[in-house]
Amino acid sequence: MFVSRPVVHPVEAPPLREGGNNAPRVRMKDVQGMAGTPGGLVLRLFQFLSAVVSLCVMVTISDFYSVTAFCYLVVAVSLQSLWSLSLAIMDIYALLVRRSLRNSGIISVFTVGDGITSTLTFSAACASAGITVLIENDMDRCAMNPCTRFETATAMAFISWFAVSPSFFLNFWSLASR
């Protein structure tokens, strides 16, 4: 019986540097839009402002609470505005003290929070858009309802979702690339 035997070739170890310092570790650059960067701060402020505008427009409508989708929109953009404001404050702090928010625990919290709030905001905006289209196009009741304000609040919720999506994906990418 002919059995092959593995051949072992010795591998040379790389030469050690003096002082015990092997190759220096290189840190990946911060991508603009990630937590703790100026781009991330701009995204957070944009998320916050568009969510607050959506909230303010919806709350000024006297009978928004009669439609469940609009109540859901108010709750979702309230949560989005609080989340975005708190992370914007953390970004401001990180930029002022020149700290990097590259800790995997912090990025995990940011990623999960962005995922939850973006899903809630998107689903609330879609539900509100459906009701708005129903009221405006299918029932022709815009004379009795403030359709333009419904549309404005819904559009601002979508804009807030568009702003939170890059933050979520960049934080998720940063977490996955560890």
Phi, psi and omega per residue, in radians:
M1 nan 2.290 -3.127
F2 -1.772 1.909 3.125
V3 -1.956 2.288 3.119
S4 -1.425 2.516 3.112
R5 -1.912 2.445 3.138
P6 -1.198 2.492 3.113
V7 -1.786 2.239 -3.127
V8 -1.776 2.141 3.076
H9 -1.853 2.150 -3.133
P10 -1.154 2.488 3.125
V11 -1.888 2.300 3.125
E12 -1.333 2.362 3.060
A13 -1.364 2.502 3.114
P14 -1.135 2.600 -3.124
P15 -1.150 2.461 3.121
L16 -1.399 2.540 3.073
R17 -1.492 2.776 -3.128
E18 -1.205 2.564 3.118
G19 1.450 0.111 3.116
G20 1.366 0.036 3.131
N21 -1.437 1.937 3.006
N22 -1.435 -2.940 -3.077
A23 -0.949 2.351 -3.130
P24 -1.173 2.519 3.115
R25 -1.354 2.322 -3.136
V26 -1.824 2.276 -3.119
R27 -1.626 2.441 3.129
M28 -1.191 2.493 3.129
K29 -1.145 2.609 3.039
D30 -1.337 2.222 3.100
V31 -1.463 2.342 3.129
Q32 -1.074 2.258 -3.086
G33 1.995 -0.320 3.085
M34 -1.383 2.895 -3.133
A35 -1.079 2.377 3.095
G36 1.517 0.163 3.099
T37 -1.993 2.784 3.090
P38 -1.049 -0.638 3.088
G39 -1.130 -0.658 3.079
G40 -1.125 -0.681 3.104
L41 -1.124 -0.734 3.120
V42 -1.093 -0.763 3.100
L43 -1.081 -0.752 3.139
R44 -1.109 -0.734 3.125
L45 -1.169 -0.647 3.096
F46 -1.149 -0.716 3.072
Q47 -1.058 -0.818 -3.102
F48 -1.096 -0.847 -3.084
L49 -1.126 -0.756 -3.132
S50 -1.203 -0.607 3.077
A51 -1.187 -0.683 3.125
V52 -1.177 -0.709 3.103
V53 -1.096 -0.762 3.098
S54 -1.063 -0.750 3.123
L55 -1.112 -0.812 -3.111
C56 -1.123 -0.716 3.130
V57 -1.138 -0.746 -3.101
M58 -1.210 -0.654 -3.109
V59 -1.240 -0.464 3.125
T60 -1.298 -0.200 3.065
I61 -1.420 2.216 -2.972
S62 -1.188 -0.570 -3.060
D63 -2.067 0.601 3.127
F64 -1.134 -0.512 -3.073
Y65 -1.215 -0.179 3.133
S66 -1.356 -0.232 3.120
V67 -2.013 2.187 -3.060
T68 -1.092 -0.654 -3.122
A69 -1.120 -0.618 3.123
F70 -1.274 -0.616 3.041
C71 -1.114 -0.720 3.103
Y72 -1.098 -0.684 3.098
L73 -1.101 -0.741 3.130
V74 -1.083 -0.767 3.137
V75 -1.152 -0.765 -3.088
A76 -1.151 -0.777 -3.126
V77 -1.303 -0.436 3.023
S78 -1.142 -0.815 3.102
L79 -1.100 -0.719 3.128
Q80 -1.106 -0.720 -3.123
S81 -1.191 -0.698 3.100
L82 -1.140 -0.759 3.135
W83 -1.106 -0.819 -3.104
S84 -1.163 -0.664 3.117
L85 -1.151 -0.753 -3.133
S86 -1.145 -0.680 3.106
L87 -1.282 -0.522 3.050
A88 -1.146 -0.673 3.090
I89 -1.122 -0.719 3.094
M90 -1.139 -0.666 3.092
D91 -1.127 -0.724 3.112
I92 -1.080 -0.781 3.113
Y93 -1.059 -0.808 -3.120
A94 -1.095 -0.648 3.129
L95 -1.262 -0.650 -3.124
L96 -1.210 -0.697 -3.122
V97 -1.666 0.081 3.104
R98 0.984 0.849 3.079
R99 -1.854 2.600 3.080
S100 -1.718 2.388 3.103
L101 -1.711 0.918 -3.080
R102 -1.744 0.230 3.089
N103 -1.210 2.323 -3.054
S104 -1.131 -0.542 3.096
G105 -1.172 -0.755 3.128
I106 -1.159 -0.767 -3.123
I107 -1.146 -0.586 3.078
S108 -1.100 -0.763 3.122
V109 -1.118 -0.772 3.109
F110 -1.049 -0.754 -3.089
T111 -1.162 -0.808 -3.140
V112 -1.138 -0.772 3.117
G113 -1.096 -0.763 3.095
D114 -1.110 -0.686 3.124
G115 -1.115 -0.762 -3.132
I116 -1.183 -0.862 -3.092
T117 -1.183 -0.607 3.119
S118 -1.211 -0.642 3.094
T119 -1.151 -0.760 3.112
L120 -1.116 -0.773 -3.123
T121 -1.134 -0.754 -3.137
F122 -1.128 -0.777 -3.127
S123 -1.172 -0.648 3.098
A124 -1.183 -0.684 3.117
A125 -1.162 -0.686 3.106
C126 -1.142 -0.750 3.119
A127 -1.116 -0.729 3.128
S128 -1.183 -0.642 3.089
A129 -1.130 -0.685 3.099
G130 -1.095 -0.754 3.122
I131 -1.183 -0.680 3.131
T132 -1.104 -0.755 3.094
V133 -1.138 -0.681 3.102
L134 -1.063 -0.826 -3.114
I135 -1.157 -0.758 -3.027
E136 -1.381 -0.925 -3.000
N137 -1.560 -0.772 -3.001
D138 -1.475 -0.637 -3.087
M139 -1.798 -0.229 -3.107
D140 0.881 0.888 -3.131
R141 -2.002 0.525 3.127
C142 -1.260 -0.357 3.098
A143 -1.167 -0.569 -3.117
M144 -1.631 -0.268 -3.072
N145 -2.154 2.618 3.083
P146 -1.424 1.326 -3.045
C147 -1.081 -0.646 -3.118
T148 -1.142 -0.604 3.098
R149 -1.251 -0.664 3.049
F150 -1.049 -0.783 -3.138
E151 -1.135 -0.693 3.127
T152 -1.115 -0.813 -3.140
A153 -1.102 -0.702 3.131
T154 -1.181 -0.746 3.132
A155 -1.109 -0.703 3.121
M156 -1.179 -0.571 3.065
A157 -1.164 -0.699 3.073
F158 -1.124 -0.692 3.115
I159 -1.116 -0.687 3.081
S160 -1.094 -0.696 3.097
W161 -1.151 -0.695 3.091
F162 -1.097 -0.543 3.135
A163 -1.396 -0.533 -3.123
V164 -1.427 -0.413 -3.117
S165 -1.063 -0.813 3.092
P166 -1.084 -0.646 3.106
S167 -1.075 -0.771 3.132
F168 -1.091 -0.857 -3.081
F169 -1.168 -0.664 3.118
L170 -1.187 -0.707 3.089
N171 -1.180 -0.681 3.101
F172 -1.136 -0.723 3.110
W173 -1.104 -0.746 3.128
S174 -1.099 -0.697 3.136
L175 -1.202 -0.692 -3.108
A176 -1.288 -0.424 -3.083
S177 -1.523 0.099 3.128
R178 -1.297 nan nan
